[in-house]
Amino acid sequence: MKLNSFLKKVALIDITIFVVVTLLCEIKNLILRYYVDFLTYAGFALVCIGR
């Protein structure tokens, strides 16, 4: 796999996670602290998956 296609896949996954977390926080009217926590957990999950 070329580095360019790998970076595109990682960027697409990151953007998707960011959008989903943002929408969930907006729907549930959560405060900024929870928003940051959700982004941290999502990033940790992505690192654990190893994509």
N, C-alpha and C positions, 0 to 999 in steps of 0.2 A: 504494500500500500504506500502510495506517495505521501509525503509529509503534507502537501497542500490539501489533499482530500481528507486526511486525518484531522487537520486543523479545522476544516469546514464542518466535519461531523461533530467535533468537540464544541465548536462555537454554536452550532444549531442546538445541541443538547443544553448548553448553558443558557441560551436565550429562552428556550422552552421552559426550563425550570424557573428562570426568573419571572417569566410571564405568568406561569401557573401560581407561583407563590404570591406574586403581586395581586392577582385576581382573588385568591383565597383570602388574603388579608383585607382587601377592599370589601368583599362580600360580608365578611364577619366583623367589619369595623374594629379591627384590632389596633392596638397602639404600636408605636414605632419599635418598642423593645421586642415585642413578639415578632414583628416583621424581620428584624435583624436575626433573631433566633431561628426563624424558619429558613432564611437564606443560608445561615451557617449550617443547619442540619442538611439542607439540600446539597450544599457543596461537599459536606462530609460524605453523604451517600454517593455522590458522583465519584469521589476519590476511592471509596470502597468498591464500587462497581468496577473501576479500573478501565473505563472507556477512555 
